[in-house]
Amino acid sequence: MVAQEQQKPFVIGLDLGGTNSVFGIVDQRGNILTTNSIKTQAYKTAEDFVSAGVEALKPIIAKVGGIEQIKAMGIGAPNGNYYRGTIEFAPNVPWGHDGVIPLADMFSEKLGIPVGLTNDANAAAYGEYIAGGAKGYKDAVVITLGTGIGTALIYNGVLIPNTVLGHIILSAKHLDAEKYASSAIRENEELGYKKWAKRLTKYYGLMEKYFNPDLFTVGGGVSRQSEKFLPYVDIKTPIVPAKLRNQAGIVGAAYYASTKQQ
């Protein structure tokens, strides 16, 4: 039985976002072979979402030879509980904002394979560490700049789960980092990139002081325009944009599921 599991070459990764949920089949090298997606907000219940997800998976599973070729499935989701495989009171998920959803067990029951779940920041960090901007670094901090600030720490090659460093206190004047330096705040306050970079310097400078990583990796949609602000973030630690961008969550979720089965 163990030998059979090891021979299964592919893992499913699901990047569950507030708008879109993207499924991908990932090989052992971290390559995404094929994808499909559904609208996260199109469903009123978790049961409906899972049923639609399974239907979206059928054609891409068939492309790689059927479910017999799939070792496991991993999910990266907002407010994901790494330990319980649940989504818990996720504000941007209409069928998950007012309770605890055992999403990993629900997919596992439908698909007949092991399913693991972690939060979306963890999944993105896994992806960048395995195949993206943080590849080759033992100690890194992956920070996603978006509506909020998502964070994940990699220490000595091991991801430390469930950090919530976007809410760290910057100073008596600027209490919550998310409300001071997120990408959404930049847009809402119509800040120029250089002015925003000064705010990011305060945040990254504090992260640098606390963790002294080898590298910072910056994710989120704004990372596509990194040349407009990263050169003005004044810290000593190297800081680079995420390479996988919107594929990091799929690769990372798949990697998490794969290692969980070992």
C-alpha positions as CSV (number, residue, x, y, z in Angstrom):
1,M,0.0,0.0,0.0
2,V,2.8,2.4,0.9
3,A,4.6,1.6,-2.4
4,Q,1.4,2.3,-4.3
5,E,1.0,5.7,-2.7
6,Q,4.6,6.6,-3.5
7,Q,4.1,5.8,-7.1
8,K,1.2,8.3,-7.5
9,P,3.0,11.2,-9.2
10,F,0.5,14.1,-8.9
11,V,-1.1,16.2,-6.2
12,I,-4.0,18.6,-6.5
13,G,-3.5,22.2,-5.3
14,L,-6.5,24.5,-4.6
15,D,-5.9,28.2,-4.1
16,L,-9.2,29.3,-2.6
17,G,-9.5,33.1,-2.9
18,G,-12.3,35.5,-2.0
19,T,-13.2,35.9,-5.7
20,N,-11.8,32.8,-7.5
21,S,-10.9,29.3,-6.5
22,V,-8.3,27.8,-8.8
23,F,-7.5,24.1,-8.9
24,G,-4.3,22.7,-10.4
25,I,-2.6,19.4,-10.9
26,V,1.1,19.6,-9.7
27,D,3.9,17.2,-10.5
28,Q,6.8,16.2,-8.2
29,R,8.9,19.1,-9.4
30,G,6.4,21.8,-8.6
31,N,5.2,22.3,-12.1
32,I,1.5,23.0,-12.7
33,L,0.3,20.8,-15.5
34,T,-3.3,21.9,-15.9
35,T,-5.8,24.1,-14.1
36,N,-9.5,24.9,-13.8
37,S,-11.4,27.4,-11.7
38,I,-14.8,28.3,-10.2
39,K,-16.2,31.5,-8.6
40,T,-15.9,31.3,-4.9
41,Q,-18.8,33.6,-4.2
42,A,-21.2,31.9,-6.6
43,Y,-22.3,29.4,-4.0
44,K,-24.5,29.8,-0.9
45,T,-23.3,26.7,1.0
46,A,-20.0,24.9,1.5
47,E,-21.7,21.7,0.2
48,D,-22.5,23.5,-3.1
49,F,-19.0,24.8,-3.4
50,V,-17.4,21.4,-2.8
51,S,-19.8,19.8,-5.4
52,A,-18.9,22.4,-8.0
53,G,-15.2,22.0,-7.1
54,V,-15.3,18.3,-7.7
55,E,-17.0,18.8,-11.1
56,A,-14.3,21.3,-12.0
57,L,-11.6,18.8,-11.0
58,K,-13.0,15.9,-13.1
59,P,-11.7,17.1,-16.5
60,I,-8.2,18.0,-15.2
61,I,-7.9,14.8,-13.3
62,A,-8.8,12.9,-16.4
63,K,-6.0,14.7,-18.3
64,V,-3.3,13.2,-16.0
65,G,-4.8,9.6,-16.1
66,G,-7.5,9.6,-13.5
67,I,-7.8,9.8,-9.7
68,E,-5.5,6.7,-9.4
69,Q,-2.6,9.0,-10.3
70,I,-3.4,11.5,-7.5
71,K,-1.6,11.1,-4.2
72,A,-3.4,13.8,-2.3
73,M,-5.0,17.3,-2.4
74,G,-3.9,20.4,-0.6
75,I,-6.0,23.6,0.0
76,G,-4.8,27.1,0.8
77,A,-7.6,29.2,2.1
78,P,-8.3,32.4,4.1
79,N,-8.7,31.7,7.8
80,G,-7.6,28.1,7.2
81,N,-6.8,26.1,10.3
82,Y,-3.5,24.2,9.7
83,Y,-4.2,21.7,12.5
84,R,-7.9,20.9,11.9
85,G,-8.3,21.2,8.2
86,T,-11.1,23.8,8.5
87,I,-12.0,27.3,7.4
88,E,-13.0,29.3,10.4
89,F,-15.1,32.5,10.2
90,A,-13.6,33.7,6.9
91,P,-15.1,37.1,6.3
92,N,-14.6,37.1,2.5
93,V,-16.1,33.7,1.9
94,P,-19.9,33.9,1.9
95,W,-20.4,30.3,2.8
96,G,-17.7,30.3,5.4
97,H,-18.0,33.7,7.2
98,D,-20.2,32.6,10.1
99,G,-18.9,29.2,11.2
100,V,-16.3,26.5,11.0
101,I,-16.2,24.5,7.7
102,P,-14.5,21.1,7.7
103,L,-13.4,21.7,4.1
104,A,-10.6,19.1,4.0
105,D,-12.8,16.3,5.1
106,M,-15.6,17.3,2.7
107,F,-13.3,17.1,-0.3
108,S,-11.7,13.9,1.0
109,E,-15.1,12.2,1.3
110,K,-16.0,13.2,-2.3
111,L,-12.7,12.4,-3.9
112,G,-11.5,9.4,-1.9
113,I,-8.0,10.8,-1.3
114,P,-6.2,12.4,1.6
115,V,-6.8,16.2,1.8
116,G,-4.8,18.7,3.8
117,L,-5.6,22.4,4.4
118,T,-3.6,25.4,5.5
119,N,-4.1,29.1,5.4
120,D,-3.5,31.0,2.1
121,A,-0.4,32.9,3.4
122,N,1.2,29.5,4.3
123,A,0.4,28.0,0.9
124,A,1.9,31.0,-0.9
125,A,5.0,30.8,1.2
126,Y,5.4,27.1,0.5
127,G,5.1,27.8,-3.2
128,E,7.7,30.5,-3.2
129,Y,10.1,28.4,-1.1
130,I,9.8,25.4,-3.3
131,A,9.8,26.9,-6.8
132,G,9.8,30.7,-6.5
133,G,11.6,33.7,-5.2
134,A,12.6,32.1,-1.9
135,K,14.0,28.9,-3.4
136,G,17.4,28.1,-2.0
137,Y,17.0,30.2,1.1
138,K,16.8,28.5,4.6
139,D,15.4,31.6,6.4
140,A,12.9,33.8,4.6
141,V,9.8,35.9,5.3
142,V,7.1,35.9,2.7
143,I,4.8,38.8,2.9
144,T,1.7,39.3,0.8
145,L,0.5,42.9,0.3
146,G,-3.2,43.1,-0.6
147,T,-6.4,43.9,1.2
148,G,-4.4,43.1,4.3
149,I,-0.9,41.9,5.0
150,G,-0.4,38.2,5.0
151,T,2.8,36.7,6.5
152,A,4.6,33.4,6.6
153,L,8.0,32.5,8.2
154,I,10.4,29.9,6.9
155,Y,13.1,29.1,9.5
156,N,15.9,26.6,8.7
157,G,13.9,25.3,5.8
158,V,10.7,24.7,7.9
159,L,7.6,26.8,7.5
160,I,6.3,28.1,10.9
161,P,2.5,28.1,10.4
162,N,-0.2,30.6,11.2
163,T,1.7,33.8,11.8
164,V,-0.4,36.9,11.8
165,L,2.2,39.6,11.6
166,G,0.1,41.9,9.5
167,H,-1.4,43.1,12.7
168,I,1.8,43.8,14.5
169,I,2.0,47.1,16.3
170,L,4.3,49.6,14.5
171,S,4.3,52.4,17.0
172,A,2.0,54.3,19.4
173,K,0.9,56.5,16.4
174,H,0.5,53.7,13.9
175,L,-0.9,50.8,15.8
176,D,-1.8,48.2,13.2
177,A,0.5,47.5,10.3
178,E,-2.3,46.4,8.0
179,K,-4.1,49.7,8.5
180,Y,-1.0,51.7,7.7
181,A,0.9,49.9,5.0
182,S,-1.3,47.4,3.1
183,S,-1.8,47.7,-0.7
184,A,-5.5,48.6,-0.1
185,I,-4.5,51.5,2.2
186,R,-2.2,52.8,-0.5
187,E,-5.1,52.8,-3.0
188,N,-7.6,54.2,-0.5
189,E,-5.3,57.0,0.5
190,E,-4.1,57.5,-3.1
191,L,-0.5,57.3,-1.9
192,G,2.3,57.5,-4.5
193,Y,4.6,54.5,-4.6
194,K,7.6,56.3,-3.0
195,K,5.5,57.6,-0.1
196,W,4.1,54.1,0.3
197,A,7.6,52.7,0.3
198,K,8.4,54.8,3.4
199,R,5.5,53.2,5.2
200,L,6.7,49.8,4.0
201,T,10.2,50.6,5.3
202,K,8.8,51.0,8.8
203,Y,7.1,47.7,8.6
204,Y,9.9,45.7,6.9
205,G,12.4,47.3,9.2
206,L,10.6,46.0,12.2
207,M,10.3,42.5,10.6
208,E,14.1,42.7,9.9
209,K,14.8,43.6,13.5
210,Y,12.7,40.8,15.0
211,F,13.6,37.9,12.6
212,N,16.8,38.8,10.7
213,P,15.9,36.7,7.7
214,D,18.1,36.0,4.7
215,L,15.4,37.2,2.4
216,F,12.1,39.0,2.1
217,T,9.7,37.9,-0.7
218,V,6.9,40.2,-1.6
219,G,3.6,38.7,-2.9
220,G,0.2,40.0,-3.9
221,G,-1.0,41.6,-7.1
222,V,1.1,44.7,-6.5
223,S,4.2,42.7,-6.7
224,R,3.8,42.9,-10.5
225,Q,4.8,46.6,-10.1
226,S,7.6,46.0,-7.7
227,E,10.0,48.2,-9.6
228,K,7.9,51.2,-8.6
229,F,8.4,50.7,-4.8
230,L,10.8,48.0,-3.8
231,P,13.9,50.1,-4.7
232,Y,12.7,52.6,-2.1
233,V,12.2,50.2,0.8
234,D,15.3,51.1,2.8
235,I,16.4,47.9,4.7
236,K,19.5,45.8,4.7
237,T,18.0,42.4,4.0
238,P,17.5,41.6,0.3
239,I,13.9,42.0,-0.8
240,V,12.5,40.5,-4.0
241,P,9.1,40.1,-5.7
242,A,7.4,36.8,-5.7
243,K,8.1,34.8,-8.9
244,L,5.1,32.5,-8.9
245,R,2.5,35.2,-8.3
246,N,-1.0,33.8,-8.6
247,Q,0.4,30.2,-9.0
248,A,2.2,30.2,-5.6
249,G,-0.9,29.1,-3.7
250,I,-1.6,26.2,-5.9
251,V,2.0,24.9,-5.8
252,G,2.3,25.5,-2.1
253,A,-1.0,23.8,-1.2
254,A,0.0,20.8,-3.3
255,Y,3.5,20.7,-1.6
256,Y,1.9,20.9,1.8
257,A,-0.4,18.0,1.1
258,S,2.4,15.9,-0.4
259,T,4.7,16.4,2.6
260,K,1.8,15.7,5.0
261,Q,1.5,12.2,3.4
262,Q,5.1,11.3,3.9
